[in-house]
Amino acid sequence: MKRKTVLVTGASRGIGKAIAIKYAKKGYKVAINCLKNEELLNKVKAEIEGYQTSCLSFVGDVGDYDVCAAMFREIKKAYGSLDILVNNAGISYIGLLTDMEIADWNRIVQNNLTSVFNCCRLAAPDMIHEKRGKIINISSVWGNVGASCEVAYSTTKGGINAFTKALAKELAPSGIQVNAVACGAIDTEMNQFLADDELLALTEEIPAGRLGRAEEVANLVYALNHKNEYLTGQIIALDGGWV
């Protein structure tokens, strides 16, 4: 049986790494990407290959269409068309909107939202031709409700949610499912700036009494792509009952 192929962006650490490793364990051929940390990405590649499967790695900004297109050409040359696309690449920005520079705004929009357009735009034609495919966008609960001092981040994640719902309707007739996982507070490096007292206060707000784990996000992503062909256009919160 032909091995299926998955692309995971933003896979050098945290949620993206966990998702890539999950698919490697399931026997998928895995393509991974990160913005700039080639050393970390190579470690993930080596770990994936340790599961006796093939891995392609790419360093570059998937918010840049030309960079993204070059990556897709290499994936198609090596593996053929994608079966699954996981849009995980993203950055955060914490601070008052009035202190934010336009360059910061443009950077977070390009990294978090334009990257999703680029990857979906490049993946969709082959998926449509094959009449199958799965797209999962990694979002945030702040895309649902917004967060003070994270206006730009919340905006990009809200955009991902709307993009997911609209694209799901567009691609459903071709047998392609598009969903998003809106993550709550997940125990990754993105949250390591929090002081111990801030982390404790955050944990006390979460009914589950703890932060989520990257592996739990990976398990949900995998399940969404395998358990139900009728599930599409959904924004599924994984937040321990927080929001």
C-alpha positions in Angstrom: 0.0 0.0 0.0 1.4 3.4 -1.0 2.5 5.5 2.0 0.6 8.7 2.3 2.3 12.1 2.6 1.8 14.9 5.2 3.3 18.4 5.3 3.6 20.1 8.7 4.7 23.7 8.8 6.3 25.2 11.8 7.6 21.8 12.8 10.9 22.5 14.5 9.4 22.4 18.0 6.3 22.4 20.1 3.0 21.5 18.5 4.3 21.2 15.0 7.0 18.8 16.0 4.6 16.7 17.9 2.2 16.5 14.9 5.1 15.5 12.6 6.3 12.8 14.9 2.7 11.4 15.3 2.4 11.0 11.6 5.9 9.5 11.3 4.9 6.9 13.9 1.9 6.0 11.7 4.1 5.4 8.7 3.5 8.6 6.7 6.1 10.2 4.6 6.6 13.5 6.3 7.6 17.0 5.0 8.5 19.5 7.6 9.3 23.2 7.6 10.4 25.9 9.9 11.2 29.6 9.6 14.9 29.7 10.4 16.2 27.2 13.0 17.8 24.6 10.7 19.6 22.9 13.5 16.4 22.1 15.4 14.6 21.1 12.2 17.4 18.6 11.4 16.9 17.0 14.8 13.2 16.5 14.1 14.1 15.1 10.7 16.4 12.6 12.3 13.8 11.6 14.9 11.2 11.1 12.1 13.6 8.9 10.1 14.2 6.9 13.2 10.6 5.6 12.7 11.7 4.1 9.3 10.0 6.6 7.2 11.1 9.3 4.7 11.4 12.9 5.6 12.0 16.1 3.7 12.9 19.3 5.5 12.7 22.9 4.4 13.9 26.1 6.0 12.1 29.3 4.9 9.2 31.6 5.4 6.0 29.9 4.2 4.4 33.4 4.3 6.5 34.1 1.2 4.6 32.6 -1.7 7.8 32.0 -3.8 9.5 30.2 -1.0 6.4 28.2 -0.4 6.0 27.3 -4.1 9.6 26.1 -4.2 8.9 23.8 -1.2 5.8 22.4 -2.8 7.7 21.7 -6.0 10.3 19.6 -4.1 7.6 17.7 -2.2 5.7 16.9 -5.4 8.9 15.8 -7.1 9.8 13.5 -4.2 6.4 12.2 -3.0 3.7 13.3 -5.4 0.7 15.1 -4.2 0.0 15.8 -0.6 -2.6 13.7 1.3 -2.6 15.9 4.4 -1.6 19.6 5.0 -1.2 20.8 8.6 -0.8 24.6 8.7 0.9 25.2 12.1 3.5 27.9 11.3 3.0 31.0 13.4 4.5 33.6 15.7 3.1 35.6 18.7 3.2 39.3 19.6 2.4 40.5 23.1 2.0 44.2 23.7 -0.4 47.1 23.4 -1.7 47.9 19.9 -0.6 51.5 20.3 3.0 50.3 20.8 2.9 48.0 17.7 4.9 49.1 14.6 3.5 48.4 11.2 6.5 46.1 10.5 5.4 44.0 13.4 1.8 43.8 12.1 2.9 42.9 8.6 5.3 40.2 10.0 2.6 38.4 12.1 0.0 38.6 9.4 2.4 37.1 6.9 3.7 34.4 9.2 0.3 33.4 10.7 -2.3 34.1 8.0 -0.7 34.5 4.6 1.2 31.3 5.2 -2.1 29.5 5.4 -3.3 31.0 2.1 -0.1 30.1 0.4 0.0 26.5 1.5 -3.7 25.9 0.8 -3.5 27.6 -2.6 -0.6 25.3 -3.5 -2.0 22.1 -2.1 -5.6 22.5 -3.3 -5.2 21.8 -7.1 -3.7 18.4 -6.7 -6.2 17.5 -3.9 -9.1 18.6 -6.1 -7.7 16.5 -9.0 -7.4 13.5 -6.7 -10.9 14.1 -5.2 -9.4 13.7 -1.7 -7.3 15.5 0.9 -7.3 16.8 4.5 -6.4 20.3 5.6 -6.0 21.1 9.3 -5.2 24.7 10.4 -3.8 25.2 13.9 -5.6 28.2 15.4 -6.1 29.5 18.9 -9.0 30.2 21.3 -8.0 33.9 21.0 -9.2 33.6 17.4 -12.7 32.9 18.9 -12.8 35.4 21.7 -9.8 37.8 21.4 -7.1 38.6 23.9 -6.0 42.0 25.3 -2.4 42.8 24.4 -2.6 40.2 21.6 -4.8 42.0 19.1 -2.7 41.2 16.1 -2.3 37.5 17.1 -6.0 37.2 17.8 -6.8 38.8 14.5 -4.7 36.3 12.5 -6.2 33.4 14.3 -9.7 34.7 13.8 -8.8 35.1 10.1 -7.7 31.4 10.1 -11.0 30.4 11.6 -13.0 32.3 8.9 -10.7 31.0 6.2 -11.2 27.4 7.4 -15.0 27.7 7.3 -15.1 29.3 3.9 -12.5 27.0 2.3 -14.3 23.9 3.7 -17.4 24.9 1.8 -15.4 25.5 -1.4 -13.6 22.2 -1.3 -16.3 19.9 0.1 -17.7 19.0 -3.3 -14.2 17.7 -4.2 -14.1 15.3 -1.2 -11.7 17.5 0.8 -12.2 18.3 4.5 -10.9 21.5 6.1 -11.0 21.9 9.8 -9.1 23.9 12.5 -8.0 23.2 16.1 -8.3 26.2 18.3 -5.7 25.6 21.0 -5.8 26.9 24.5 -2.8 27.2 26.7 -0.4 24.5 25.5 2.8 23.7 27.3 5.3 24.8 24.6 8.1 27.3 24.4 5.6 30.0 23.3 4.4 30.2 26.9 7.8 29.9 28.6 8.0 33.7 29.0 5.5 33.4 31.8 6.9 33.8 35.4 6.0 31.1 37.9 3.3 33.1 39.5 1.8 34.0 36.1 1.8 30.4 35.1 0.1 29.4 38.4 -2.6 32.0 37.9 -3.2 30.8 34.3 -3.5 27.2 35.4 -6.0 28.1 38.1 -8.2 29.7 35.4 -8.4 26.4 33.4 -11.0 24.0 34.6 -8.9 21.0 33.7 -6.3 22.4 36.1 -3.3 22.2 33.8 -1.9 23.3 30.5 -2.4 21.1 27.5 0.4 19.0 25.9 1.6 19.2 22.4 1.0 15.5 22.0 -2.6 16.0 22.8 -2.9 18.5 19.9 -1.2 16.0 17.7 -3.6 13.2 18.7 -6.6 15.4 17.9 -5.2 16.4 14.5 -4.6 12.8 13.6 -8.0 11.8 14.8 -9.7 14.6 12.8 -8.0 13.4 9.7 -9.0 9.8 10.1 -12.3 9.3 12.0 -14.9 11.1 10.0 -15.2 12.0 6.3 -18.3 14.2 7.0 -16.6 16.5 9.5 -15.6 19.8 7.8 -15.6 23.5 8.4 -15.3 23.1 12.1 -13.2 25.1 14.6 -12.6 22.6 17.4 -11.4 24.1 20.7 -8.8 22.1 22.7 -8.5 24.2 25.9 -9.4 22.1 29.0 -12.7 24.0 29.3 -10.9 27.4 29.6 -12.8 29.6 27.2 
